[in-house]
Amino acid sequence: STPVPRLLLSDALLRDGQAQQARDQLEKLLAAEPDFVPALFALAEVERKLEKPAAADRRLDRVRSLFPDYWKLRQASASAKP
């Protein structure tokens, strides 16, 4: 089975303001697919929404170690610049 449906569900939950439920879905997904980069990145976004910047930074570090050229990392870096 593919992890994509759970990833899409978590995205919909986050857009609906249900950050904790999105986090729960992503954690379940990552329990089965611990190196699934899109889910790791999404979880970092959720953790930022939940005001857990240290946890978000750890997730982003993991994304960088697995896939340093992941396009969303470049996009996030560009939006973080003043």
C-alpha positions, 0 to 999 in steps of 0.5 A: 500500500502507498503512504500517499493517501495518509499524506493527503489526509494530513494535508487536508486536516492541516488546511482545515485547522486540525493540526493535532489530527494531521500530526497523528496521521503523519506519525502513523504514516512515519511509523510504517515508512520512517524515511518518507521524505514528504511526510517528514517535511509535512510533519515539520510544518505541522510542528511549526503550527503547533509551536514546536520549533525544535521538533520541526528543526529536527524533522527538517534535519532528517529531511536534509540528511535523507534528501538534501535536494528535496525541492520543498527545502529550497522553497522553505529556505527562500520563503524564510529569507527577509 
